[in-house]
Amino acid sequence: MLSISAAAATWFAPFVLPICLYVCFTDMREMRITNQANLALLLVYAVVGGFVLPLDAYLWRYAHFGVALVAGIALNAGGVMGAGDAKFIAAAAPFIHVGDLRFLMALGAAVTLAAFLAHRIAKMTPLRRLAPDWKSWSSGKRFPMGVALGGTLAIYLVLGILYGK
């Protein structure tokens, strides 16, 4: 059982899942996660979160945003991740219940591995012809982490609906 409220996940999912799909798409196509997507994610939390979470939890989760943003800026400065990835992680952080952090780390690792393998397989097969102009196909060793990050948040919320408190 996950710590996230099934009711909160149910309310967040219809708004967050399209943003996650958009992030996956734009990162594969352009190798960038747009600021508009990150701002939309924050806006969803600001509006929907205020209605579906207790006030103390709603406010406390803004600290998740701050911590993730500072960590992401440091990792970006060190060349470990892109700025869009860091901003997406920060914008997604308020949706995560702190009690689910260990589960989320494992889920993120599994989704990243699956996304990486699927991307590399598609890159080497005729599937690539479906979208021949995507920058991710010719980005060398770089990988569009938005696929893994957006996928992780989307799967977490769906699992929250099914197995949340």
BELWOCOR-V276033 format. One record per run of one state. SS is the DSSP state (@ for helix, = for strand, . for the rest). FROM is the first residue (numbers start at 1). TO is the last residue. Records with the same first field share a line. If there is no record, write none. Layout:
SS=FROM-TO ; FROM-TO
//
This chain:
.=1-5 ; 31-34 ; 53-54 ; 78-82 ; 94-97 ; 125-125 ; 132-134 ; 139-144 ; 164-165
@=6-30 ; 35-52 ; 55-77 ; 83-93 ; 98-124 ; 126-131 ; 135-138 ; 145-163
//
